[in-house]
Amino acid sequence: MPRRLLTRALVAATLASGALAGAATAAATAAATSGARCSTTLSTSLATFAREHRAITFAVAVRDLTAGTTYGYRRHAQQRTASIVKVEILETLLHKYPHGLPSGLLAVATGMIERSDNGDAEQLYQQVGRAAGLRQFGRVAGLRETAPAAATGPGYAWGLTLTTPYDQLRLLELLTHRNALLTDADRQFALRLMEHVETDQRWGVTSGTGNSRVALKNGWLPLHNWTSDWQINSIGAVQGRGGNYLIAVETHGAARMSQGVATVEQVSRLVARACG
């Protein structure tokens, strides 16, 4: 190639490289700015909400998948899982059978997530080795703030697992990102179940998300005499034009289930408004 043409080609390549680098830098800067704005706005909103709703103790963690940032309110505070632990039971089960679930367990896993069937959950809890099995999976999954069946209270042992919103984000991340613990097929299977929970269980972190795609699991358990001090939790992965994020909300202290659900949904709307 003549020297003049070679020089022009090098200049063009340099300019193109610079343009791509500039675009990448601009995108990264925009994402970081968006994440910082979301974090600041959300922190202020949640602190205000907590002051105005002292009767209910809540904790929330959010991971913005666009900006790659994590934030929340009391995100390392432990509470009882109630039925959100069924996601951990499912992941432990899928990890135990890396070549696919036996046909007899597919329907049981579906019932546990889509209908939140406690009988199905108890069967699979036994299948994975009860609390010891969950602890073993938790160690390899990086759950440092989760203690299976460690709390006291009514109901099934698995529902009395202690966990934090931060650890719940880790479980959700194992479903939304490729990893060495779960196959792509297993991740898609779990998310599909969570996207098809029964209609009357699609409350919680769906609130405020509009037409976004939401894979979720809720948990509810009255801690006092089966009538009050409700533990109400909701975790999920949100994907849509309003934002892509993982969210985990845990609450207790509501006098009625409806009050706890309303609290979770108010928190969910604050997150969607700040980060969407």
Secondary structure, DSSP 4 states (H G I P E B T S, - for coil): --HHHHHHHHHHHHHHHHHHHHHHHHHHHHHHHHHHHHHHHHHHHHHHHHHH-TTSEEEEEEEETTTTEEEEESTT--EE-GGGHHHHHHHHHHHH-TT---HHHHHHHHHHHHS--HHHHHHHHHHTTHHHHHHHHHHHHT-SS-BTT-S--SS-GGGG-EE-HHHHHHHHHHHHS--SSS-HHHHHHHHHHHHT--GGG--STTTT-TT-EEEEEEEEEEEETTTEEEEEEEEEEEEETTEEEEEEEEEEEESSHHHHHHHHHHHHHHHHHHH-
